[in-house]
Amino acid sequence: MSLAMQRREFLKTSVQAGAAAWTAVSADRVMGANDRLRVGLIGCGGRGTLDARNMRGTPEDIAGSTDPRLKEPRNVDIAALCDASAAKIDSAKRWTPQATGYDDFRKLLADKSIDAVIIATPDPWHAQMMILACEAGKDVYLEKPVMYRLAEAKAMREVVRRTGRIVQIGSQHRSADHIVEAGKMVQSGKIGEVKFVRVWNYQIEPAAAPVPDTEPPAGMNWDAWLGPSPKVPYNTNRLYYRAFMDYTNGLISDYGNHRFDSVHMVMGQEKPLKASSSTAMLNRKKAGDIVDIQQATYEYPGFILDYEGCVYNSHGLGGRTEGMRYYGARGTDDRPHGMAFYGTQAALFVDRIGMELYPEARGGGRGGAGRGGAAAQPLERMHMNEEEPSALHAKNFVDFVRARKEPFANIEVETRATAVACIGNVAAWTGRKLTWDDASWQFPGDAEANKYLFREYRKPWDLVKFA
């Protein structure tokens, strides 16, 4: 049985076996196996809306999908909405009109009728909201990246262990069957020894021009939107928070995070030892302060990982196979996002919706033979596609909540994926190669690097205290 089939069977049997445990979803509500799961959405923007509708899974929500797993009944209601913008709540109510609107996420968490929450806010809010949701007895679907700063991870892990809540991170590659199969191919030695892995995010990203600060529009609680981030005047450009380092950690975090997680899955190794990084912001006339280009190199036990992010070109890396679909591609030749695993017998190229295997030329020196010089079993070109996994990932969260089982994209593995991006940034900020220690969760003996482990929360939005 393939790993993908094993995962499908696990979810199926877990839900059946977990029907009795389903009564423990909320400490305050005894629920039967057929009762509806009531979910609250915190952050009603584009991604949060997609997560919520995928989780609800009505035919109109998943129109166009051919995956039979998505057709199974969910019994999910999106029953509560919260956003700093009243307009965003009003917009969300168009597709979930019965939902209760809240202007403060703490009021939503106090609603005992809500069993689980989706958190889809700017990154600096993630740690506090997730911790408070767990403390309130809610299961949590938290959008990636898990945390904004490295030091938040320990407290997030601790609260999940202590409260026993089901917490799944929105790292949808964990629900992609082909990436599981890629891990099986690499870890079994099928493509030979893999000593070098490349990750890339390339895209043409239109840069917004700076605009003057203004007063917030009616119905916008700007102070709450900023939350623990520094106090600044309202500016419409800041609503696209991925352009400002106050609210995100750049391309390496927004896009690289997914692929670092997949590298960990495929390679079976999730703890980098050393990191170095260089960045450049060449367009200084744009709004925001996100770098345009970033290159980072990580040393793992046994292999090197290289990351490249660029907003000036969308071609990316690698060739194309006729008939293949590529994630994020807009043209006929571009390949903007992906991972490449370079083995001694083959190169395996993987993205969110497919993978391709390119055998080494036979008789081509080391590439044509194993370490001992013996001829390797010939490999054939291979390629495959599957559906984009966001909808299945949301559905899997519902199944894990019902079964009371730890998700594939759990807090332990996903804090490490986000850490890779954060470590790369600290290396760029210090301008030198850094050593990382996973056990202590810091840069040992490096006071300059360790000062970036945490950014103090702005009062009065310092709702959770971190050591």
Buried (B, 14 or more C-beta within 10 A) or exposed (E): EEBBEEBBEBBBEBBEEBEEBBBEBBEEBEBEBEBEBBBBBBBBBEBBBBBBBBBBBEEEBBEEBEEEBBEEEBEBBBBBBBBBBBEBBBBBBEBBEEBBBBBEBEEBBEBEEBBBBBBBBBBBBBBBBBBBBBBBBBBBBBBBBBBBBBBBBBBBBEBBEEBEBBBBBBBBBBBBBBBBBBBBBBBEBBBBBBEEBBBBBBBEBEBEEEEEEEEBEEBBBBBBBBBBBEEEEBBBBBBEBBBBBBBBBBBBBBBBBBBBBBBBBBBEBBBBEBBBBEBEBEEEEBBBEBBBBBBBBBBBEEBBBBBBBBBEEBBBBBEEBEEBEBBBBEEEEBBBBBBBBBBBBBBBBBBBBBBBBBBBEEEEEEBBBBEEEEEBEEBEEBBBBBBBBBBBBBBBBBBBBBBBBBBBBBBBBBBBBBBBBBBBBBBBBBEEEBBBEEEEBBBEEBEEBBEBBBBEBBEEBEBBEBE
